[in-house]
Each structure stands twice: as structure tokens, then as C-alpha cells.
Amino acid sequence: MRVSRFNPRNRGFTLIELMIVVAIIGILAAIAIPNFIKFQARSKQGEAKANLKGLFTSQKSYFQEKDRYSGLSGAIGFAPERGNRYAYVISAEVPDGSGAVAQDRSLALIPAGANHIINVDTFKYRYMPDGTTDTLPNPAMTVLGGVPNNGNAGTYRENLNGVDVSHFLHTAVGNIDNDVTDGTGYDQWFISSQSVGPVTPSACNAFQPDELNAAEGVPYNMNNDVECQ
């Protein structure tokens, strides 16, 4: 017996039904994909926070032994794992007599030598800018303020009641969502041995408006590359 091709049980989807399904999938994707990208970028920020805390601990350990801080990564034993998306600025200026250079991570093997900056691993992320030209405060965002040592990464001394006290400030800068790199598209953090406040971050940062105090040893986000495009 022949089965009629018009049997309702053999009926397929009409073109209109398929178009409606495709439209619904497109709407859901338009909502979900941006949120997924933001979630993914936030997870990348964990790298900066973890490494800055490690940098803080390294400096404190070095101080216990040498009674001073250092602007060189090798001296304090700071060596982030490969695959870093952030550049870490231990010292914006080359420490006197050190002959330090920014660590080149564009090669399979990292060159030996004294380093005051750890560049982005462009061997893995070949098209990601290193971001090392962006110190805090960022020249493109002149409203920033309240950062220790005027945002200049490195070691410095502060006179407190007639006594010189040693401090340090280190920064992390990365373009974690690969958007424009005009200076405002970088994710920027700092950590310091000095508690300060109020800090004046950019309008885009990872904290609430009332979270303007930067505590000693706690990474602080000055510009959030996740929230601002």
C-alpha cells in the first residue's frame, strides 16, 4: 500500500516555521554572546590580580632580607608563567646601573638578563599589544588621581614625620578583549605597599563608586577593559 505524501504524519516544517526558529536563535545569540565575552574577559582579570599579589609578596620577602625594595623582577624572584596577557611594570624607569630591559616574551625561550618590565607573551598571543607604554595615570585619562607616587611604577621613599619610609608601586596593563588600543582600551591595575584614598579611577573600573580606597597589598582596578569599549 502506498503512503500518501500528504499524510499529516509525514509533514515537514514550512519555510515560515524555519525562519521563525532561525530568528529566535539569532536573538538568543545576540543576547548571550556579549555576556559570554564579558564573562570570559572577567576571568582573564584573575591573572592580573593573582600576579600582582605574588609581586607584592615577593617584594615583602626581599625587604625582610635586604632591608630595601627592588625594581628588578629577577632580584625579587618574580617570574610570571608563560601565556600572560598583561604586562607587569615593576619599575617604569631602568634602575640605576642595572642595565635592565623589558623582558621579551615574543620568543620560544625567554632571554636571560635583568628586567624591570615583563612584557605580554606575544609568542602565544602574537597580535596582542604589550601595553607597557601605559603607566598610571594614563595620559589619555588625565582625571585619574590619588595613586601613590603619581602612578609611576617603581620603588620610592616618602618622608613620614621626619623619617624616610620605603615604598613600591607596581602596575599591570593588558588589552584582554582585543578592542581598540588608543590608551582607553587597556585594563589597568596597580598594587602598592602604601594604603591610599580616595583614589580617582576612570569612569570604567571594577569597583562601586564608594570603593575609592586602595588598601596596601590589594590590587586596585583603575580602568576596566571589560565594562568599557
Phi, psi and omega in degrees: 000131179283140177267126181294137178287352178262008178298128182304330181289341179261007185285134178264193179277145175277165180298321180296318179297318178296320179295323178295317179297315179299319179296319179295317178298320179297319179295315179297320179295320180297329179278318189281320187298312178301320179294323178295318180298318178295318179298318180296318180294322178297323179295328179292332180296338178300332178298312182297315182296316181294316182290324177294322176294322176295322177295319178298314180297320179298318180295317180296321178294319179297320181296323180298330182268322188251351183062028176200166176258165182230148177263015182243133183295320182294324182296321183265357178077031179264114182217089180299150177297156175297159182087019180283133178270348181252149167267135181249120183258103177284320177214126181292331178248150180292122178303141184306131174072004185273333185064025185290151175227163173291133183291123181277114178248032177264359184249162179294323177247133181282127179296143177285155178145171178281135183228134175252352177222139173253113182284164172299145179284085181279356170292322178272315180252078192298330185256013180267127179293152183283336175073006187288346179282351183261095173267173180255136357285150181290130179303334180281351181228079188288352181283347183293142180196178178078006181275139179304147176056031180056027177081006180274114181295140178143189176264148180205167180238143179233134179276117181239107181055043177083002181242130177284126180243132180278141178218170174215155175223131178230149184234158174230131183226130180205151175255084193276349177242012172056039176265199184299149184242053180270010182107327180271351183267009181264145172273122189237131179226157169218159173221144186217158174277001185238128175281133181222162175171151358280143173272147177249090179281178174289172178296338179253104175212171188274006186241167177281160183303334182270000180263072186251006177260132179255109183279151177305130174078009180245122179301136180238133182267116180270327177213125186261110181289345181282316187277331185248133180251000000 
